[in-house]
Amino acid sequence: MEPAIVEYFAELQCSRQWKGFLRALSEEFAQQLPEAELRNLMHRLGTRFAQAEALPACRTLDELQLAMGRVWVAQDWGWVALQEVQGSLRIQHYCAPLFTALGTLATAWAPAFLEGVYQEWFRQSQAGGLQVRQVAGPDASGSIELRLEAA
């Protein structure tokens, strides 16, 4: 797909009424706080979000992916795919609106929000001894790859 098309659809992910405010907030955060503190803040926000959007009990990985996806799709936050890969779980979050909303300054720290969300959801699913961490992304569509693996 042409980059201009991807960019067009990515821009639709954040309401115009919030974009200016969120970009200003992001710029202020980036000026006032070191990246490590911003990542910690976003991780905590993600944890809080996941607590408010607690998942139902799931018996299989497919059920868990479906439950997570329902939360994201209901809020226009893209979707997730879970895949077992060599002793870890690949978490591919597609079309996250983080960068459309917060701008490119947030690329280094905003994905920690998703780390916090998934970490808390896996803790709720009795996988709290494992750690979620970002391993790739974001790409032009806002997709981010994370992994759940031994801490």
Buried (B, 14 or more C-beta within 10 A) or exposed (E): EEEEEBEEBBEEBBEEEEBEEBBEBBBEBBEEBEEEEBBBBBBEBBBBBBBEBEBEEBEEEEEBBBBBBBBBEEEEBBBBBBEEEEEBBBBBBBBBBBBBBBBEBBEEBBBBBBBBBBBBBBBBEEBEEBBBBBEEBBEEBBBBBBBBBEE
